[in-house]
Amino acid sequence: MNPSYTIVVAVIEENGAVFLVKRPAGTHLQGYWEFPGGKIEAGETLERALFREVREEVGWEILVLEKIDEVDYSYTDRDVHLHFYRCVRRTQEEPATPLEPLEYVWAPIQKLSHYNIPPANQKVVQNLIERET
């Protein structure tokens, strides 16, 4: 039986683009582009975990606008339950320097299909693209 993780995901939108970060080498799904977020820690609410993860990953304070989806997905080595939230950043700074190197991009929503995005995120990506057409 695979380990199971509950994950919060920030879909940060700005000017027809979404913020994506690249999974670093040596991690699960290395090289994939994904929305920032991560695992919920014991005792955290979904939104508290989302604020913490985005702050840790890119140094931003965010405003959560709405929950946009929930997805269950099974990879070969783990099961994930993802909670996707539409967000905006509170400041216009570029990401702060994180503890680990961070490769990021503001990806135009219409071009999201050009990015290697994890399978568990594909439903949300498709919904974003369809909304823009």
N, C-alpha and C positions, 0 to 999 in steps of 0.2 A: 504494500500500500504506500502510495506517495505521500510525502508531507504536504500539508495544506496551509496556504497563507492568505490572509485578508490584506488587501492592498488598496491604498487610496491613490488616486491619479488626478493631477491638476491639468486640465485642458485650458491653457492660458492663451487667450485670443487677443490679437491687436491688429487693426488695419488689414483684415482679410488674411492674416497669417496666424499660425500657432507655433508655440515655442516647443522645440524638441531638443533632447539631449541624447548623446551617443553613449551606448553601453560600453564601458571600458573593457579592455582586454583582460582575460582571466575571470570574467564574471558570466553568469547565466545570460544567454542571448547576447554575447559580446558582439559589438559592431552594429547592432540594431539601433535604430532611432526610436525614441519613446518620449512620451509625455513625462514630466517630472512627477515623482511620488515615491511611495515605498510602503513597507510593512507597518502595520499598526503595532504599537507597543502595549504591553499589559496596562489596562486601566484607562487607555486613551479613547476618546470619542473619535469618530471618523474625521470630523472637521479639525479637531486638535491635532491629530496625526498629519493631516494634510498641511496645516500651517507649519508644523515642525519640519516635515520632509522638504517642503519647498525652501524654507529658510536654511536648512542644512545643505541642501543640494546646490542652490543658486544664490542664497543670501537675500531673497526678496520676501517682503511682506505682501500677502495677497488678499484680495477680497473675493470670497466665494459667492457666486451669483446664483447657481442652482445645481442640483444633482441632475446629470443628463443620462446616466445609464448605470447598469450593474451587469457584470459579465462573469460567468463561471467558465473556466477553461482548464483543460488538462494537458500539460506538457508531458513528455515521457518521464521526467524526473520529479515533477511537482504539480500540484493542483493550485489554482489561484482563484480567488473571488475578488474581483476588482470593482471599486466604486469610483466612477468618473464624475468629476465636478467641473463645470464651466467656471473659470476664474479670470480675474484681471489682476495685474500687478499694481500695487499702490504707488510705486515710484517708477520713474523712467530710466533708472540706471541700468547699465549692463550688469550681467551676473557678477557677484562678488567673487573673489578668488577663493575657491573651495579648498578643502584639505587635499583632494585628489584632482588631477587635471580634468577639465571639463570641456568637451567639444559640444557646441550647441549651434542651433540655427533657428531663425524665424522662417518657417516653411510656409509658403503661400498655400492656402487650403486647396486651391484648384490643382496644385502639383504634389499633393501628399502621396499619390500613388507612385511617385518617382523615388520615394524613400523606402528603405528596408525597415518596415515597422513590424513589431511582434504580432503574431497571429491573434493573440488575445485582445489586441487593440483594433483589429480590422473593422469590427462592426461600428465602432465609434468613428473611425476614419471615414468609412463609407457614408455614414449619416452626415458628417461635416461636409463632405464633398457634395452630396445630394442637396443639402441645404443651400449651398452656394450657387447651384445651377438653376 
